[in-house]
Amino acid sequence: MSLHCLVGHHKPQPSVASNQGFHFSNCRCCGRNLVRSGKKWRRVPKGFRVVWRSPAEIAERRGSRSA
């Protein structure tokens, strides 16, 4: 973990997933899940978790519920 992470300045990966106005990524240094809803990246709050799924997995799950 870098000094940046210890003081809360995480560096997101270039790949970013978006959902309902929130952007999600992982920190390049420490690997923690990050969320951005404004200008600043923050760690995902305690009690919450990010479920990483591809768009195909999401469509498949939605299709199985409607059947």
C-alpha positions as CSV (number, residue, x, y, z in Angstrom):
1,M,0.0,0.0,0.0
2,S,1.3,3.4,-0.9
3,L,1.5,6.5,1.2
4,H,-1.2,8.0,-1.1
5,C,-3.6,5.2,0.0
6,L,-2.9,5.7,3.6
7,V,-4.0,9.3,3.5
8,G,-7.1,8.6,1.3
9,H,-5.7,9.6,-2.1
10,H,-6.4,6.3,-4.1
11,K,-5.5,6.0,-7.7
12,P,-8.2,4.3,-9.8
13,Q,-7.5,1.8,-12.6
14,P,-8.1,3.1,-16.1
15,S,-11.1,0.7,-16.5
16,V,-14.2,2.2,-14.9
17,A,-17.7,0.7,-14.6
18,S,-20.7,3.0,-14.3
19,N,-24.2,2.4,-12.8
20,Q,-26.9,5.0,-12.1
21,G,-24.5,8.0,-11.9
22,F,-21.9,6.2,-9.8
23,H,-18.5,5.1,-11.2
24,F,-16.6,2.1,-9.8
25,S,-13.0,1.0,-10.1
26,N,-10.2,-0.5,-8.1
27,C,-7.2,1.3,-6.7
28,R,-4.0,0.7,-8.7
29,C,-1.9,0.6,-5.5
30,C,-3.9,-1.3,-2.8
31,G,-6.6,-3.0,-4.9
32,R,-9.6,-1.6,-2.8
33,N,-12.9,-1.0,-4.4
34,L,-13.5,2.7,-5.1
35,V,-16.7,4.7,-5.9
36,R,-17.0,8.1,-7.4
37,S,-20.2,10.1,-7.4
38,G,-18.7,13.6,-7.9
39,K,-15.2,14.6,-8.6
40,K,-13.3,12.5,-5.9
41,W,-12.8,8.8,-5.7
42,R,-13.5,7.3,-2.3
43,R,-13.4,3.8,-0.8
44,V,-16.7,2.0,-0.8
45,P,-18.4,2.7,2.6
46,K,-18.4,0.0,5.3
47,G,-21.3,-2.3,5.0
48,F,-21.5,-2.0,1.2
49,R,-19.8,-4.1,-1.4
50,V,-19.3,-3.9,-5.1
51,V,-20.5,-6.9,-7.2
52,W,-18.5,-7.0,-10.4
53,R,-20.6,-8.5,-13.3
54,S,-20.3,-8.2,-17.0
55,P,-23.2,-6.7,-19.0
56,A,-23.9,-10.2,-20.4
57,E,-24.2,-11.7,-16.9
58,I,-26.7,-8.9,-15.9
59,A,-28.8,-9.5,-19.1
60,E,-28.8,-13.3,-18.4
61,R,-30.0,-12.8,-14.8
62,R,-32.7,-10.4,-15.9
63,G,-33.8,-12.9,-18.6
64,S,-34.0,-15.8,-16.2
65,R,-36.2,-13.8,-13.8
66,S,-38.8,-12.9,-16.4
67,A,-39.2,-16.6,-17.5
